[in-house]
Amino acid sequence: MQIVCIHCEAINRVPDDRPLNEAKCGKCANSLYQHHPVTLNDHNFFRFIEKTESPIIVDFWADWCAPCRNMAPVFSSVAAESQGIIFAKVDTQDAQQISAEAMIRSLPTLVFFNKGQEVNRVSGGLNASQMKAWIMECVRQL
């Protein structure tokens, strides 16, 4: 499996039989898997999404959005419990180009990517059980 390091943007190959949460970047030696959402922006979004072969869930959010603020701890909690799925956040105020290209029309919006392709999306705040059910639905689509 190929994964982009969020720290240095190096592309790494991780053997399929090796747990993703144990993998380290060959360039900077940081962990390739985070148990919390990573931050993506206009600079690193496309490289990270297109070159990472692991499923990625992106939360498009904004600080002024009350449902986004309410869902943030749920998103972080589900990220901490999940294995093999990368969780990322895009602040739509700071990453307006990516938000426009991703056709984000309402906040929060979760987008499930796999191998650089959008699999599914859902808009609106979700609680933990709704988010986990949506993730399971996305995984079944793979």
C-alpha positions as CSV (number, residue, x, y, z in Angstrom):
1,M,0.0,0.0,0.0
2,Q,1.2,3.5,-0.8
3,I,0.7,6.3,1.7
4,V,1.8,10.0,1.8
5,C,3.5,11.2,5.0
6,I,1.5,14.1,6.4
7,H,4.7,15.5,7.9
8,C,7.1,15.6,4.9
9,E,4.8,14.6,2.0
10,A,7.1,11.7,1.0
11,I,5.4,8.8,-0.7
12,N,5.9,5.6,1.2
13,R,5.2,1.9,0.4
14,V,3.9,-0.1,3.2
15,P,3.7,-3.9,2.8
16,D,0.1,-5.2,2.8
17,D,0.8,-7.6,5.6
18,R,2.2,-4.8,7.9
19,P,-0.2,-2.9,10.1
20,L,-0.6,0.7,9.0
21,N,-0.5,2.0,12.6
22,E,3.1,0.6,12.9
23,A,4.5,2.1,9.7
24,K,7.0,4.9,9.8
25,C,8.0,7.3,7.0
26,G,11.2,6.3,5.3
27,K,12.2,10.0,4.9
28,C,11.4,11.7,8.2
29,A,10.7,8.6,10.5
30,N,7.4,10.0,11.7
31,S,4.4,7.7,12.0
32,L,2.4,7.3,8.8
33,Y,-0.8,6.7,10.6
34,Q,-2.3,9.1,13.1
35,H,-5.0,8.3,15.6
36,H,-6.4,11.7,15.2
37,P,-7.5,13.7,12.1
38,V,-4.7,15.2,10.0
39,T,-5.0,18.7,8.5
40,L,-5.1,19.1,4.7
41,N,-5.0,22.3,2.8
42,D,-4.7,23.7,-0.7
43,H,-1.0,22.8,-0.8
44,N,-1.1,19.2,0.3
45,F,-4.7,18.0,-0.4
46,F,-4.3,16.5,-4.0
47,R,-1.0,14.8,-3.3
48,F,-2.3,13.2,-0.1
49,I,-5.6,12.1,-1.6
50,E,-4.3,10.9,-5.0
51,K,-1.2,9.2,-3.8
52,T,-2.5,7.5,-0.7
53,E,-4.1,4.1,-1.3
54,S,-5.7,3.7,2.1
55,P,-9.3,4.9,2.6
56,I,-9.5,8.5,3.7
57,I,-12.4,10.4,5.3
58,V,-12.2,14.1,4.9
59,D,-14.3,16.5,7.1
60,F,-14.9,19.8,5.3
61,W,-15.7,22.3,8.0
62,A,-15.5,26.0,9.0
63,D,-14.9,27.6,12.4
64,W,-18.1,29.7,12.1
65,C,-20.3,26.6,11.5
66,A,-22.0,25.4,14.7
67,P,-22.8,21.9,13.4
68,C,-19.1,21.6,12.4
69,R,-18.0,22.5,15.9
70,N,-20.5,20.1,17.4
71,M,-19.3,17.2,15.2
72,A,-15.6,17.8,15.6
73,P,-15.2,15.8,18.9
74,V,-17.3,13.0,17.4
75,F,-15.1,12.9,14.3
76,S,-11.9,12.9,16.5
77,S,-13.4,10.1,18.7
78,V,-14.3,7.9,15.7
79,A,-10.8,8.5,14.2
80,A,-9.2,7.4,17.5
81,E,-11.3,4.1,17.4
82,S,-10.8,3.3,13.7
83,Q,-8.0,1.3,12.2
84,G,-6.8,1.4,8.6
85,I,-8.8,4.5,7.7
86,I,-7.1,7.9,7.7
87,F,-9.2,10.8,9.0
88,A,-8.5,14.3,7.7
89,K,-9.9,17.8,8.1
90,V,-10.1,20.7,5.6
91,D,-10.9,24.1,6.9
92,T,-13.0,25.6,4.0
93,Q,-12.1,29.1,5.0
94,D,-8.3,28.4,4.6
95,A,-8.7,26.0,1.7
96,Q,-11.2,27.7,-0.5
97,Q,-9.7,26.3,-3.8
98,I,-10.0,22.7,-2.6
99,S,-13.5,23.3,-1.2
100,A,-14.6,24.8,-4.5
101,E,-13.1,22.0,-6.6
102,A,-14.7,19.4,-4.3
103,M,-18.0,21.1,-4.8
104,I,-18.6,21.6,-1.1
105,R,-22.0,23.3,-0.8
106,S,-22.9,22.7,2.8
107,L,-21.1,22.2,6.1
108,P,-20.1,19.9,7.5
109,T,-19.5,17.6,4.6
110,L,-17.7,14.2,5.0
111,V,-16.2,12.7,1.9
112,F,-14.9,9.1,1.8
113,F,-12.0,8.7,-0.7
114,N,-10.3,5.4,-1.7
115,K,-7.3,5.3,-3.9
116,G,-7.8,8.9,-5.0
117,Q,-11.4,8.5,-5.9
118,E,-14.5,9.8,-4.1
119,V,-16.6,6.8,-3.0
120,N,-19.4,8.6,-1.0
121,R,-20.3,11.9,0.8
122,V,-22.7,13.0,3.4
123,S,-23.6,16.5,4.5
124,G,-24.8,17.6,7.9
125,G,-23.7,16.9,11.5
126,L,-23.6,13.2,12.5
127,N,-23.5,11.6,15.9
128,A,-21.0,8.7,16.5
129,S,-23.4,5.9,15.6
130,Q,-24.5,7.6,12.4
131,M,-20.9,8.3,11.4
132,K,-19.9,4.7,12.1
133,A,-22.9,3.4,10.1
134,W,-22.0,5.7,7.2
135,I,-18.3,4.5,7.3
136,M,-19.4,0.9,7.2
137,E,-21.6,1.7,4.2
138,C,-18.7,3.3,2.4
139,V,-16.4,0.3,3.2
140,R,-19.0,-2.1,1.7
141,Q,-18.8,-0.1,-1.5
142,L,-15.1,-0.8,-1.9
